[in-house]
Amino acid sequence: MNVQLRLVERAGADVRTADVVALRRHLTAHPELRGRVSAVPSSPPEGEMSGSGMELLLVGLSSGGALTALVTALPALLKARQSAASVEITLADGRSAKVTADSADDARLLLEEAFDRLNPPQL
């Protein structure tokens, strides 16, 4: 299961590519997420051939350990930031949830439900 992560600055500030790179670096420091996080280039401005940075991250969650690592890591990373931000997690079917420095409960429920649907218990 792949999920999209989009860093959202709170005061309407633009997200810098360096912030997305730092988020990716921090996530891949967790062994459960190493090799599972890839950057998606931003769309080019109208009239240009290529984008100048990264807009989102794709995270492959093929195990419960990777899911737990992601939902545990995001609030800690957001608390360490100097500016207030959140991360929006979006599933392939369009459902989404926000993770803030204070809460990841909605995102955890969304991801666990999607993961369980894709990996039903074996009887």
C-alpha positions in Angstrom: 0.0 0.0 0.0 1.4 3.4 -1.0 0.4 6.6 0.7 1.2 10.2 -0.2 2.6 12.6 2.4 2.3 16.3 1.8 3.9 18.8 4.2 1.6 21.7 5.0 2.9 24.9 6.6 0.4 26.5 9.0 0.5 30.3 8.3 0.1 29.8 4.5 3.8 29.8 3.9 5.2 28.0 1.0 6.8 24.6 1.7 10.4 24.6 0.6 12.0 21.6 -1.1 14.6 21.5 1.7 11.7 20.9 4.2 10.5 17.9 2.1 14.1 16.6 1.8 14.5 16.9 5.5 11.2 15.0 6.1 12.4 12.2 3.8 15.8 12.0 5.5 14.2 11.8 8.9 11.7 9.1 7.8 14.3 7.0 6.2 16.4 7.0 9.3 13.9 4.5 10.7 14.9 1.0 9.7 11.3 0.1 9.0 11.0 2.9 6.4 14.4 2.7 4.8 14.0 2.2 1.1 10.2 2.8 1.3 10.1 6.6 0.9 10.4 8.3 -2.5 10.1 11.9 -3.5 7.7 13.1 -6.1 8.8 16.2 -8.1 6.5 19.2 -8.0 4.5 20.1 -11.1 6.2 22.6 -13.3 4.8 26.1 -13.4 2.8 26.8 -16.5 5.0 27.3 -19.5 8.0 25.4 -18.1 9.2 21.9 -18.9 10.2 20.7 -15.5 9.5 21.4 -11.8 12.1 22.9 -9.6 11.6 20.9 -6.4 9.7 18.2 -4.5 6.1 18.5 -3.5 5.3 15.2 -1.9 6.6 11.9 -0.7 5.3 8.4 -1.4 5.7 5.9 1.3 5.3 2.1 0.7 3.7 0.4 3.7 4.0 -3.4 3.2 4.1 -4.3 6.9 2.6 -3.3 10.2 6.0 -2.3 11.4 6.4 0.3 8.7 2.9 1.7 9.4 3.7 2.0 13.1 7.0 3.7 12.4 5.4 6.2 10.1 2.6 7.2 12.5 5.1 7.3 15.4 7.8 9.3 13.5 5.6 12.1 12.0 4.5 13.8 15.3 8.0 13.7 16.6 9.4 15.3 13.4 6.8 18.0 13.4 7.5 18.9 17.1 11.2 19.3 16.2 10.4 21.8 13.4 10.9 25.5 14.1 7.7 26.5 12.2 4.3 25.0 12.8 3.3 22.5 10.1 1.2 19.3 9.6 1.5 16.4 7.2 -1.5 15.3 5.2 -1.6 11.6 4.5 -3.6 10.6 1.4 -4.5 7.0 0.3 -4.9 5.9 -3.3 -8.8 6.1 -2.9 -8.6 9.8 -1.9 -9.3 9.4 1.8 -6.9 11.6 3.9 -6.0 12.5 7.4 -3.7 15.2 8.9 -0.9 14.5 11.4 0.1 17.4 13.7 2.8 17.6 16.3 0.1 16.8 18.9 -1.9 14.1 17.2 -1.6 11.3 14.8 -4.7 9.3 16.0 -6.8 10.0 12.9 -4.0 9.1 10.5 -3.3 5.9 12.5 -6.9 4.8 12.2 -7.1 5.6 8.5 -3.9 3.7 7.8 -4.7 0.7 9.9 -8.1 0.4 8.3 -6.7 0.6 4.8 -3.9 -1.8 5.7 -6.3 -4.3 7.2 -8.5 -4.1 4.1 -5.5 -4.9 1.9 -4.1 -7.6 4.2 -7.1 -9.5 5.7 -6.3 -11.9 8.5 -5.5 -15.5 7.3 -7.8 -18.1 8.8 
